[in-house]
Amino acid sequence: MPPSLPAKFPRAVPFIIGNEVAERFSYYGMRAILPTFLVAHFFNPGHSAALTAGAEARANDFVHSFAALGYALPVVGALLADWVLGKYRVILYLSLFYCLGHALLAAYTDNLAGFRAGLVVIAIGMGGIKSSVTANLGDQFDQTNAHLLPKAYGWFQLAIDAGAAVSTALIPELYAYAGAAWAFGVPGLLMGAAALTFWLGRRHYVRVPPTGLLAGLRHTLGPGESRAALRRVGAIFLFIPVLWALYNQSESEWVLQAAHLDRHLWPGGYAPLPEQLQILGIVFGIGLNPLLTYRIYPALARRGIRATPLRRMGVGMVLVALAMCIIAGVQHGLDAGASPSVWWQVMAYFVVAGGTLMVAVTGLEYAYTHAPPALKSLTTSLWLLTIAGGNYFLALMNASIARGGFFARFQGAGYYWFFVGLMAVNFILFVLVAARLPQKTYVGAVPLPLEPLAE
């Protein structure tokens, strides 16, 4: 990089990062208490031991169905942003709709139909803006400061972790001491702050105009480079839903498992709420993110070992599978009537945080840099669609367990070992495909050199 090139972040970046912190507070604050709230208020309010397994499976189905919808809708939001309205208007308008969803949750904590409607509205708002927010960050860069883009996405991930960590620590306490209405209402206030922060940065954004509906269809469906880029991105992303199927259990199944553990951090000492244990993965992520970006990857590069996307994603998959092995061992103890220590979950959260970071940050960057300008929101939404796929599979599996269907045979520790085996197969196929797939990266309108992903 020539020394004459500037090394400053664009002025719009602080507004984008601030918006993401507040929006993730709102989402994760609500999500932190959702599984236990559904069990306690709707599916097993009498706390009957005989109904526990079925109620927890129904709650997991509910949570993962909501997440699947929220992470599937970014495709629609991306098409609106890229082809019709532009990213700025999509983000601003749907952020206001997002606020309405939080208001419905707070108003209908005793009415399942109303509460479900609130979740649907949140899924539309969150899903509609998600890919555009991520792509909008990349739009602020050009070839003069493109070398800062990986660090910008690292800060973006840190913003996600910071907002999620604070809300995961505070909202369960608010739920325990002030009730569900306050616990779901406060995240709504933070979503309002997110919309305001984004609006305040309106004069600083680089706004990529929409291509128009017909031009967008030609770029996406017609022959040529755009179609080839979608194939290359899609070939990699086909293997990511399995990772999310494992990771997303740390926000639902692991929370319900924690309710049965010995949660004392030392003998007779402090015992965190089951919902609060989710903060471990977030806090570990905050620490590991800069360690990976600024220390481990550069140190490997100095030794001639390139931390390419293939290597980051592959190692990340292995680590997430290792975390699931730990959880399966914990469940073996519970199945045998023991009361395992919460420290086993602490270890699992540490491992899953490192593994998921190696895939998540890489995936966000990959989705943006491997698409031509007209498709950047769309390819980012495809990344988010992998999260929807993982959640949708979990929803189907838990619905099957709740009604005694095919997947009912995978209960207790067997449930978690099933996912370890699934990831093993997925990893092998990922390596076979990705090692043979070239990649072409883009910054702005100019493609960078084609190189094999496996190097």
N, C-alpha and C positions, 0 to 999 in steps of 0.2 A: 504494500500500500504506500504510494508516494506521500511524503511528509506534508505536501501542500494541501491535501484533502482535509476538510474539516472533520472533527471527531466529536461533534455535539449532537445530542438527541434533538429531534424536532420539537418546537414549542407546544405542539398538540399532545405530546406523549403524557405529560402529567395529568391532563384532563381525562385521557383514556384510562390511565392507571387508577386514578381516583374513582372514576365511574365503576371500574371493575371491582375495586375493594368493597364499595357500598353494595353493589348488586350481588356479589357473592355472599356478603353478610346476610342479605335478605334471603337468599336461596338456601344457604346451608343452615341458617338459624331455624328456618321452618323445617328443613329436611332432618335436622338433628333429632327432633322430638317426634317426628311423624310415625315411625314404626310402633313405639311404645304407646303413643297417644291413641292410635287406631285400635290396638289390643285392649287398652284400659277403658276407652270410652265407647267403642262400637262393637268389637268382636268378642270380648270376654270381660264385660264390666263387672261380673260377679266373681272374677278371679278363680274360676273353677279349674282345678288341676286336670280334670278330665278333658277340658276343652282347650288346654294350653297349646298343644301341637297344632290343632286345626286353626285356632285363632292366629297363631304366629305365621302359619303358612298363608292365611288370607291377608294378613297385614303385609307380608313380604310381596305377595302378588300385587296388592294395591300400590305399594311403594314403587316397585319396579315397573308396573304399567304406567304410572305417572311419569317416571323418569324416561321410559322408552318414548312416550309421546313427546315430551319436552325436547329430547335429543333427536327425534325424527323430523320435527318441524323446521329446524334450521335450513333444510333443503328448500322449503317454500320461501322462507325469509330471504335466503340467498338469491333465489330467482327474482323476487321482487326488488332486491337491492341492486343486482347486477343489470337487470333488464328494464325495470319500470320506474322505480322511485329514487334509486340511489341509496347508499348506505346511511347517510345522515338522517333522512326522513324516516326510514324504516326503524332505525334505532330509537329516535325520539318518540315517534307515535306509539310504537309497541311498548316502550318503557312505561308510558302512562297507563296502557292497558294492563301491564304487569302489576302496577300498583293496585288496580281494581281487584285483581285476584287475591292479593293479600288481605284486602278489606273483607272479602267474602269469607275467607278462612276464619278471621277473627269474629265475624258475625254469626257463623253457623257451626260453632264447636259442638252443639248438641243435635245437629241435623245432618245426617250422612249425605243426603242428596245435595243440600246446599254446600256442604264442605267439599264434596266431589266436584261441584261446579267451580268452586274456587280453585281447586287444583288444575282443572282443565284450562281456566283462564290464565293461571300462572304458567302452565306448560306452553300455551300459545305465545305469551309475552316473552318468556325466557327463550323458548326455541326460536321465535321469530328474529330476535336480535343477536343470538349467540354467534353465529358465523360472521355476521356483519361487523360486530365489535372486534373480533379477532383479525379479520381482513382489513378493517379500517386502520388498525395499528400498522400493518405492513404498508398500507398506502402512503403513510407519512414519510417513507424513505425513498431515496433514489440512488443512483450509482455513486454519488459523492459520499454517502454515509451508510451504504449497504452493509459495510463491515460491522456496523453496530446492531444490525437486525437480530442476530442470535441473542445478544445481551438484552435487547428490548423484549424479546419473547421470554427470556429468563425473568426479567422484572415483572412481566405480565403474569407469569405463573406465580411469582412471589406475591403479587397483589391478590390473586385468587386464594392463596394459602393464608394470607394475613386476614382477609375478610372472613374466611371460613373458620379460622382458629378462634377469633374473638367471639363470633356468634355461637360457635359450638361450646365454648366455655360458659357464656352468659345465659343463653336462651333456656337450657335445661334448668338452671337455677331459677330463672324467672317463671318457668312452667311449674316448678315444684312449690314456689312460695306465693305466686300471684295468680296462677291459673292459666288455662289454655288461651283465653281471649287475649290477654296481655302478651303471652308467649308468641302468638301468631300475629298480633298487631304491631309489635315493635319492628319485626323485619319489614313490614310494609312501610314504616317510616323511613327506614334505611333505603328502600327501593325508591322512595320519593327523592331522597338525597342523591341517589345515583343518577336519576333523570336530570336533576338540577345541575349536577356537576358536568354532565355531558353537554347540556345546553350552554353553560358558561364558556365552554371552549369553542363555540361555534365559529368564531372569527379566525381560528388558528388551523382548522382542519384543511388538509388537502382532500378535495372532494373529486373522486373519479366519477364522471357522469355515467348514467346508465346507457347501455348500448341500444336500447329499444328492443321490443319483444321479438320482432322478426329477425333482427340481426343476432340477437342472443340465441334464437333457435338455430340459425345457420351455423354459428360458431360451435354450438354444442353437438348438433346432430349431423352436420355436414362432414365431408371428408377433410383431411388435412391435419395440421399440427395440433389443433385444439382437441380433436377426437383422440389422437395418439397420446396426448398428455393425460386425458381422462383415463385411458386404458392403463397407462403406467402407474398413475396414482391409485386407481381402483385395484390393481393387482396386489399392491402392498396392503391396502386397507382391508382387504378381504380377511386377513388373519388377525385383525385387531379386536373384533367383537369378543373373542374368547378371553382375551386379557381383561376386558371390562366386565365380563361375566364373573371373573374371579374377584377383581378389585371391588366392584360395587357391593359385594357381600359385606365389606367392612363397614358399610353405612346402613345395614339392615340386619342380616343374619348374625354378624358378629355382635351387634348391639344387643340383640335378644339373647345370644349366648352369654354375654357378660352379666346379664341379670342373674345367672345361676352360678357365677364364679365367686370365689373368695376375693373380694375387691379391696381388701385392706392392703395398702402399700407397704406397711410394716405391721408387726403384731400389735393388735389393739389400736392401730393408728387410723389415719384418714382413709375413707373408702369413697372414691368418686362415684357419681351416678353412672349407670350403664351408658347413657347417651353421651356423657362427657368424655368417655374413652376415645371417641372418634377424633378428638383433638390431637391425640398422639400422632396419628398419621399426618396430620396437617403440620404440627410443630416439627416433626422429623423432616417433612418435606421442605419447610422453610430453611432448616439447617443444611440439608443435603443439596438443595438446588444450587446455591452459590458454590458449594464445595465441588460439585460436579462440573459446573460451568467454568469456574475460574481456577481450579486447582487440578482436579483429576484428569479431565480431558486435555488441557494443555500439557500436563506432565506426561501423559501417554504420547502426545504428539512429539514432544522433545525426544522421546525414546524411539521414535519411528513407528509408533502404533497409532494409526488413525482411528479415531472414534467416529466412524461413519454411521449413517442412519441404520444400516443393517446391523452393525455390531451393537449399537445402543439398544435398538428394539429387541434384538435377540437376547442379550443379557437381561434386559428388563423382564422379558417373559419368563426366563428361568427363575429370577428372584421372586416374582409374584407367585409362581408355582411353589417355591420353597416356603413362602409365607402361608400358603394354604395347607402345606404339610404340617406346619406347626399348629394351625387351628384344628386340623383333623386329630392330631394327638391330644389336644385339649378336650375335644369332644369324646374321644375314647375314655378319658378319665370321668367325664360327666356320665357317660353311658354306663360306666361301672359303679356309679353311685358315689364317686369321690367328689371333692370340691377343689378343683385345681386353682392355683394362684393366678391372679390377674397378670402377673409378670410375664406369663407365657403370651398373653395377648399383646403386652407391651412389645415383646420381641417381634411378634408377627406384624404389628403396625410399623415398626422400624424397617423391616425387610420389604414389606409391600410398598412403603413410601419410596424407597430407593428404586425399586423395580419400576413402579408406575411413572416416576419422574423421567426415567431413561426412555420411556416410550412417549409420554404425554407431551413434554416440551419438544422433543424431536418431531412428533406428529404434527403439532401446530405449525412449526416452522416448515416442515416438509409440505404440508397442504398448501401453504402460501407460495413457497418458492418454486414449486414444481408445476405451477399453472400459469398459462398466459394471462394477460391483464383482464380480459373479458370473463374469465372463469374463476378468479381468485376467491370470491365469496362462495361459489358453488363447490369448489374443491375443499374449502374449509368446512363447509356443511357436510361433505362426505365424511370428513374426519369425525364430526360430531355424530353422524349417522352410525358410526361404529359403536359409539356409546349406547345409542338406542338399541342396536342389535343385541348387545350384551344384556341390557336390561330386559328386553323383550323375551329373550330365552329364559332368564330367571323368573319372569312373571309366568310364563307358560309352565315352567317346572313346578313352581310353588302352587299354582292353580291345580295342577295334576295331583300334587301331594294332598292338597286340602280336600279333594273329592275322591281320594283313594285310587287314582288312576295309575298309569304306567310308572311314573316317577316316584310313586309312593314307596317303591322298594329301596330307594336311596334316602334313608333316614339316618339320623345319628351321624356317626363318623363316616359312614358310607357315602353320605351326601357330599362331604368335602373331598373324599378320595376320588369320587367320580370326576370332579373338576381338575384334580391333579393329573389324572390320566388324559382328560380332554386337552389340557394344555400341552402335554408331552407330544401328542399327535399333531397338534396345531404348530408347535415349534418346529418339528421336523419338516412339515410341508412348507412353512415360511422360509426356512433356510434354502430348501431346494428351489423355490420360485425366485426369491429375492436375489440369490447369488447370480442368477442369469439375466437379471433385468437391468438395462441401462436407465439412467436418469438424466433429465435435462432441466436445469434450473433457470428461473427467470427473476430478474429484478426490474421493476417497471415494465417496459415493453421489449427489453432485450434479453434473449436467451443466453445463458452462460454455457460453457462447453459441456458436451455430452461425456459422461464418464460412467463406468460400471459401479453399481451400488455396492458391490461386495468388496471394493478396495478399502 
